[in-house]
Amino acid sequence: MGRVTIAAFRPKPECEPDLLAVIADRLPLLRRLGMATDRPAILMRSRGGAILQVSEWTTDDAIARAHEHPEVLALWTRFGACCAYVRLDTIPESHEDFATFDAVDDAST
């Protein structure tokens, strides 16, 4: 059974297109490395502009291996150039009974 993750990113000023490009590269890379499942991802935007992606890792071990894999580390460097990572509890929608977000198209799902 896989491990579902909700990743949240706040684009740096004028960097949302770059962030969306990095997000589009994320799952194809993780899938090629056997770290993510083929389950379609969900990409969404909060009212405050944070971009969230719901996706599935294959195992806890895959998550651990990602922290050491050079290609994944290079991808994370790209993320760092265009966004800040956001804790879910800082997104106002996360405090609602039924958190609802705007859908964002994502070709990598």
N, C-alpha and C positions, 0 to 999 in steps of 0.2 A: 504494500500500500504506500502511495506517495505521501509527500509532505507539502501541504498547501501554504504558500507564503503570500502576504500582501506587502508589496514594496511601495514606498511612497517617496516621491522626489519633488522638490520645489525648484523649478528652473531658475537659473540666474537671469538677471535682466537681459532681454533680447536673445535668450538661449533656448527657448522652448523648441524651435525646429531642430536644433542640435540634440536636445534631450530625446525627442521623439525618434530621431535617427539611431541613437544609441540603444534605446529601448527596443527598436525594431531588430537590432542585431543580437540582443541578449538571448532570447530563446533559441534561435537557430544555432548559436554557438553552444549553449548548454545542452541542447538536444544532440548535436553532433558528438559532444564529449560524453554522452550517456548520463548526463546529470539532471536533465529535465524530461518530463514525460511529454507525450504528444497531446495531452489534454489542452484544448484551446484556452488561451489566456483571455482575461478581461482587462481592458484598459479604460480608465475613467479619470475624470477631472473633478476636483473639489471646487466649491464656490470660491475659495481663496486662491485657486490656480495650481494647487499641488496635483501632480499626475500620479495615479496609483495603478499598479499592475498586480493582478491576482494570477499566480501561476503555480505549477506543481513540480517540485523536485522529485527525483526518483527515490531517494533515501536520505537519511541523516548523514550517511557517509559521503554522499554526493555533495551535500552542503559543505562538509568539512574539507573535501578535496578541492572544492572551488576556491577556498581561501589560500591554496598553494599553487594552483595551476597558472602558468604564465599567461596563457591566452585570456583567462578570466580576469586576472589581475590587470592586464592591459585594458580590458573592457571597463573595469572599475575606474581606471585612471581617466578614461574618456567621460565616464559619469561625473567624476569629480570636477572636470573642467567646465561642465555645463549645469550642474545642479548641486543642491544640498540634500542629504537624506533627511527624511521627516518621520518623526514618531507618529504613529496613528493617533495617539491621545492628544496631539496638538491640532488635529484636524477637526473643526467644529462638528461636522457630520457624524463623527465617530461617537458623539455623545447623544445622538438621537436614537430613539427606539428602533427605527428602521433607516439606517444610514443610506442615503440616496445620492448618487453622483451623476454627472453628465457622462454619457458614453463617448469614447474617443475611438476612432477607427485605428486599427493596428494591423498592418499587412503581415506581421510575423506570427500571428496566432495560428 
